Amino acid sequence: MTGARATLQAQGTVAHNLANADTAGFKAALANARSFPVEGAGFASRIAAMHVDQGFDARVGAQRVTGNALDVSLRPDRWLAVQAADGGDAYTRAGNLSLTPNGQLLAGGGRPLLGEDGQPLAIPPHQAMEIGHDGTVSVIPLGEGPQTLAIVGRIRTVEAAPERLARGADGLMRNAQPQQPLAQAAGDALTTGALEASNVDAAGALVQMIQLQRQFEMQVKLIQRGDDNAQAANSLLRLGG
């Protein structure tokens, strides 16, 4: 029963990965099951299964050139800092940025992008905007010439190895060691005009889902067979009585 439950949970993880196969910057979630002994009276031979969240696949997804000035692709171990729904800091590699009518810069998924000062980035009215490889945002004000190009802010891009991050229920990453804040990435952190695709292997995920489905069916049949054996044993006991 515990094995069937763990298999069902793993299948949910694979389904979630498949649903995000086209989401920019998405990192496939990893899931597995491990056995653990059941404590209590009796022989120490009872083993149950438990679903284990193994984090995420940190491999960089395929790069796709878009030519869009608001599309950015991050270097390995670089993450965009965004404001989560609870007001705290979170991190994503979804580089399909967008600009709201009031000038707020949003990351993929619609979360406000943070600047170096930790506050949401607001872009003043402009006729042209450029994002540098170090995350600096420059604009040409309305009605002005190219010589008036000025830096209005810098996107907060942090450097974090996969083990420093944990995925939240909203799909955003959090610092797994809050007592050690993540530092601003030095040097070139991103490339403009390109997007990182999801690293989900759709074909492999489909195969994995089929395998999990067959495993679940086998585990359910074992439960049913155990129930049949128990009923047969009870019948024999009644006949013997």
Helices and strands as residue ranges (DSSP letters): H 2-19, E 29-37, E 47-56, E 63-65, E 72-74, E 78-83, E 89-92, E 98-99, E 105-106, E 126-131, E 136-141, G 146-148, E 150-154, E 157-159, G 162-164, E 165-167, E 173-175, E 190-192, E 194-196, H 202-240
